[in-house]
Amino acid sequence: MTSQAFEAHPFLDPEISVNRPDILRYLYNQYLDVIRSRDKYNGFLNTLLHPAGEERLLEANLATSAYYMNEAMHYIQSLLDMVPVGPRETVEPMSQVLDCSDFQELLTLIFNATDPRLAYEARRKLYLTKLFFDVDHSWEVQRGAEHKDHVEAVLEQDLFAHVSERRTVEMCYALGNDGETIVLGADQIQPGQECWAFDLQQVEMLRDGRPVRLNVYYYSCRFKREVVPYQYRKGRELYHFAESELFPAMERRRSASIVSKMLRKGESDPRWIRDLIGVMFIVENLSELEDLKELLFDRFGGHFRVKNVVDTQLNPEDRLRLNPQSGIGYKVYKAEMDILYNSRRHPQPQPYLFTAEIQLYTLENYLRTLHSAHYANHQALKRRQFLEGLVPVLFPAQIYGDEAVRRLVEAAAPVPTVGRNGNGGGNGNGGVGGNGSNARGGSAGVGNGRGAGGSGHGASDNGHSESESGTHSSPEPTDAKGSH
């Protein structure tokens, strides 16, 4: 995986002088050129930052490049903030790189530094600066919010226009003795159980003359760049939803999830990140999931437009096609769907295709991902994805040493939880909405979105839980401003 990442992102390869000396030669020649004169320097920045014929003055270019350098540095720092202080102390960015906001000075560090780590961190900052710029200037990203609006409008018209009833339901449940099975209980929470509230929507419609009924416990449509997760914190008595921005120090923090995925997937082009638009549903059971799947296929072009299907609910062997960091108990139907579209705001000579990822869950399998004591809970997944997927790429052992990298990766262990018979107590409320995103499900809504968030509470044998600082969030693709 690391070799694939370095092939896609050779500037991050600690052995770039051996594997890609042509890149270093090119960069060195550019460095010699830009130090000769301000005009040469500005000419180089103009080729990177602007189309031909739209050149800017040096001062404007310096401000633009400094902005993206700042984003790159905040990204590294925000990633390190996800792990405990101890493991990250030995890999904190060096001050010379941290304080540098000039392209030419960064090149000077790359080629004149005698410390290999300093040279590497300068090169890493330079390359991450380039990635954040590329994301901002990708057509798919620039049109992402519009694409999301289109998917929402189609689903509103063809699916949610047929809602016959809406009501709030609470699901109290516990894990079975095997640690996998979900045991649903009564409406009133019992010791050892956790409870979640959903805004259930019952959809009734005809498909090919046959009545179809769906119990939609949750729905969301999101644009990956908008995602700012709301999580809940497990306290002494309550589950609280709290705003928890993954990249709070970044102006372009909503591009950070795209950059992270490019690095983890070994993808150099943001246009090939296929889940920029994500649609998620939770329905009652597998029968309803199949009906919903066929309804979506009917509306968007059927199997002609569906690709890269992974169905761990019906085909356990598809588990091998999931992210390697996915929890063992993670069961989902997911696929990429190409959607034909032409913009009313920016009409093109011909319609074009964009891709949305759909994820469909049954209620039982989704509840499993929510359970605070379960290995498949999404907070643990996200931490594993970061540490196992990004650490070797951004903090290679050749630069920082095997021990430092090992300590970072070992911090990927799941959030400590109380045992299965003491999973927490109390209750808490959460909300969604905002930033133009749409979600349906849960018991309370805030912000500008039309959807609703959720509430969760758990009970232990002694009526309360241990106080912990861990957080728990929903699986992607969830709403930018919501949990369950």
N, C-alpha and C positions, 0 to 999 in steps of 0.2 A: 504493500500500500504506500509506504514512504517513497519507494523508487518511482511509483506511478505519479505521486504528487510532485516529486522533483523533476520528473520529465515534463509535466505540465507547467511547473513553476520553477524553472531552472535558476532564477535569481536567488531562490531560497536554498539551493543545494550547497551544503558546506564544502563540497568538493567540486565547485564549479570550475576551478582552474584546471582540473583534470578532465571533467566530463563535458564542459562547454567552454573551452578557452576562447572560442570565437566571440562569445558574448562579452567576456572580459576585455578582449582586444577592442571591440567596437566601443564599449563604454569608456575605455581608457582614451581612445582617440577623440571621443566626444569631450572628455574632460580636458584634454590638451587644447582643444579648440575653444571651449568656453572660457578658459582662464586667460586667453589672449586679449579679449576685448569685451566690453559690455554689449556691443552689437552682435558679436558671435553668440554670446550667452543668451541674449534676447531672441535671436533667430532660432536657437535650439529649443527654447521654451515655447515659441510660437508654433513650431512643428508638432510639439506634443499636445498643446492645449487648444489649438484653434484650426479650423479648416483653412485651406489656402485662400488667400485674399481677404481673410478676416483677422489679420494680425493685430496685436495690441502692443502698447508701450511696456517697457521692462517693469515699471512699478506695478502695473496691473497684473502682469504675469507672475511677479514675485508674490503678490498677495494671493493669487489663486493657488499657486503651488504650495505656499505656506499653509493655506487652509487644509489642503488634502494631506499634507505631512502631519499636521496636527491631528487629523482624524485617524491616520495610521497609528500614531503613538497612543492615542486614547483607546484605540481598539486593543492593542497589546496590553495596556494597563487594565482595561475592563475585563479581559480574559483572565488575567492573573488574579483579579479580585474574586473570581469564582472559586478559588482554592484557598486553603488556610494560609496564614502568614508564613509559617515555618517553611513549607516546601517551596514557596515562591521567592524567598529572600535571596537565594543564590542565583536567580535568573532575572531579577529586576533589570529593566533597561538601564544602560550606562548613561550617566548624566550628559556626556558630550553628545550623544545621539538624541537623548530626550529633549535637550534644549535647542537642537539645531532645526531651523526652519527655512534654510536656504539650500536650494538644489546644488549649487556649486560647492558649498561647504560640505554637504553630504558626500559628494563625489570625492572631495579632498580626504575625508575620513576613510572612504573605501580604499583609496589607493596609497595613502601615506601613513595610515595607522600601522604601528608595529605590533599591536595586540590583535590577534586573529578574531577575538570576540568583538572588539570594537568595530573592526572592518565588516564583520558579518552583520552586526546589528544595524550599521549604517545601510548596508545593502538590503536588509530586510525592510527597513523603513522606506527606502526608495521604492521597493517593489510593491509594498502594501499601498503606498501612495498611488501608484499606477493602478492597482486593482480598484480602489475606491473611485478613482476618476472614471475608469471603464464602466463600472456599474452605473454611475450617474448618467453616462452617455450611451447606454444601451437602449435600443428602440423598445424592446420588450419591457424593460423597467420603466421607461418614460410613459408607455401606454398601459402599464399594469393596472392602475386604478380604474381606467376606462374599461379594460377587459373585465375586471371584477364586477363593475356596475352592470355590464351586459349579462354576465352569468346570473347575477342576482335578479335582474329584471325578467329573464326567461323563466327562472324557477318560481318567481312570484306569480307569473302569469299562468304557467302550465301545471304547477304543483300546489302551491300554497293558496291559490284561488279556490281550491277544493277542500279547504279545512272546514270540517263540520262541527268541531268542538275543541275548545282549549281549556285546560285545567291544570292546576299544580298538583303534582304527585310526589310523595316521598318514598324513596327506596332505602330501606334499612337492610343491611346485609353483613355477612362475615365471610372470611375465607374458610373453606373446608379443611379437614385434617391433612389433606394432601398439599395444602398451600396453593392450590390452583383453582379448585372448584369454588364457585360463588354460591353461598347459601342465603337466599332471600328470607327475610323475617317479616314480622308484623309491622304495621305502620309506626308503632311506638318502639323506640330504640331499646335494645336489650344489651346487657353486658357483653362486651366483646364485639359489638357491631359498630359499623359506621353508617351514616345516613346522608343521603343527598337528595335535594329537591330539584325537580325538573318541571318546566312548563311544557306539558305534553300537548301536542297538536295531533288530532286525529284527521287524517286525510281520507276522503272517500270519493272515488272516481271510477270510471269505466275504462278498461283497456281491452280493445278488440271485443267489445260487448260483454266482457267479464268484469264483475265488480271487484275492485281492489281497495283494500283498507290498510292504511299504514299508521302506526303509532310512532310519530316522530318525537323522540324525547329531546333531541338537540339537533340543531343545524347551524352551520356557520359557513361563510364564504369570506376568504381573506386574501389579500395581496401580501406576499411575503415581506415586502419592504415596510409594510405598515405595522408589523407585529411588535407590540410592546406588551409582553405577557402580564397578566394579573395572576398572582399566585396567592396561596394561603399559607399562613404560618401556623405551626402547631404549638399552641401555648399550653398553659397549665390546665385550663378547662375548656378553651374555645378553639375552634378552627376559624381563623380570621382570613378573609381575603385582603390582600395588601398589594398596592402597586409595586411592581418589582421590575424595573426596566433593566434589561440585560446589559445595555450599553448607555448608562445615564449620562456619561460625560461627553458623548459624541453628538455633534450636530447631525451627522448622517448615520446615526446609530441604526436606523432601520435598513441601511444597506449592509450592516455588519453581518446579519444572518446570511445574506447572499454571499458575501466574501468568505465567511466560515465554510459554507457548503462547497464553494469552489475549491477551497484548500483541501477539505476532507475528501472530496470526490475526485481530486486530481483533474479538475476542469479549469481551463484557462480562460474560457469565454462565458460571460454571464448569460449570453443568449441560450446556452445549452443547459441551464438550470431549469428543469422542466416543471418544477412545482412552484413557480412564482405566484400562480393562482391556485388556491386550494379550496376544495369543497368537502365538507365533512357532514355526515349524518349518523345519528344513533337511532336505530329502530328496534322493535320488540324482539324479533327472532330471525332465524335464517330464512324462513319463508318470506317475511316482509323484506328482508335485505335483497332477495332475488327479484321480488316485484319492483322494488325501487331501482335496482340496477337496470332492469329492462326498460322502465319508464325513462330513465336518463339516456339510455342508448337510443330509444326511439326518438327522443327530442333532438339529440345532437349528431345523429348520423350513424348510429349502430356500430357494429363491429368493424366497419370500414374506418372508423375514426378512433378506435380504442387500441392501445398498445401498452406493452410492458406491464401486463397484469400480474399481480401478486395476490394470491388468495390463501392465506394461512388458516382460514376458518374451514374451508373444504379440502384443501390440499396441504397437509402439514409439511410436505417436502419443499413447498415454496418458501419455507423459513430460511432456506439457504440463499434466497434472493433478497432478503431484507438487509437493512444496515447491519453489519456485524455486531454493532453495539446494542442492537435491540434486545430487550429482555426476552427470556425463554417463553414466558406466558403471553407474549404480545400477539394477538390474533386480529386480523384486519383483512378486508378486501380493499385493494388499492389498484388504481390504474391511471394511465395518462390518457386524456381525451382531447383530440384536436377539435377545435371549435371554429367554424367558418364565420367570419365577421367583417363588416365594413363600418367604419366610424361615421357617425352623423356629424361629429364635431370636426373631424379631419378626414373627409372622404378620400379614398384612394381610387385609382382607375379601375381596380378590380378588388374584390374581397380577398382577404388573406386568412391564414390559419394561425391561431395561437393555442397554446396547450394549457390545460388545467388538470391538476391532479385531484382525483376523487378518492376519498377514504370513507368506507362504510363499515360501521360497527354494529354488532348486536348489543343489547343492553348489558347482558352478562359479561361479555368480553370487554366492554368499555368500563364497567364498574371495576373490573380487575385492574385496569390501568390506574384507577383512582385510588385504590386501597393503599393506605399509608405504609402497610407492612409488606406490600408485594414487590417482587423484584422488577416487575414490568412497569412500575410507576414511572411516569414520564420525567419527573425531576431527575431520577437516577439515570435515565436514558440520556437526557441532555448533558449531564455532567460527564458521563462516559464518552459521549460523542466528542465533547470538547477535549477531554484529557487524552483519550486514546487516539482520536483522529487528528487533533491539531498539535499536540505537544511535540511529537517527533518531527513535524514539519517546521514549526516555528521556533522550537528550542531543541535543535538536533544534538544528539549525544556527542558528536565530534567537536562541538563548540563548548557545551556546558558540562559534559561529563556524564557517564552512565548513572551515577548515583543521584545527581540532581534531577535527571529526567525520570528516573525510577520513582523518586519521591513525589513528583508531580502526578505521574500516572496512577500511583497507588492512592492518591487522594480521590480517585474515581469511585471508591466504594460507595454503595447506596447510603442515603441519609439514615442514621441510626433511628430505629423506631422501637416502641415498646412491643412486647411479644404479641402473638395472635390473640391472646386473651385479655389484652389491655391496650387497645389501639387508640385511646383518646377519649375525651369526654367533652360535653358541652355542645354548643352550636355556634354557627357563624353565618354571616350572610355575605354574598358577593355580587358584583354587578358587572355588566358589560356595556358595550356601546362605544360610541365615539369614533372620531377619525374616519367617518364614512364607512365603517365596516358594519357587517350585519350578522347577528347571531340570534338564534332562537333556542331557548332552553335555560332553565334555572328559575330562581324565585324573585330576583330583583334586578332592575335595570337602571343604569345611570349613564350620563354622558349623552352623546348625540345619536348613538345607535338605536335601532328599534328593538333590538333583541333584549334578552334578559340573561342575567348571570345565574348564579346558583348559590345554594347554601349547603353546608356540610357540617355534620357533627358526629362525634363518636362517643362510645361509652366504654369504660373499663370496669373491671370487677369492683374497684374501690371508688368508682364515680368520677375519677379524674385521671388525667394523663401526666406523664413526666413533661417538664418544660423543655422544649427543644427549639433550636433556631433554624431547623431545616424548612425548606419550602417545597411546595408540590404544585405542579402545573399540569395543564391539559396536553394531550397529544396533538401534534400538528395534523391537519391544518385547523387550528381554532381561531376564533375571532381575535382581532388585535387587542380588543379591550375586554377580554372576558375569560372567565373560567366556566364552570359547569353549573 
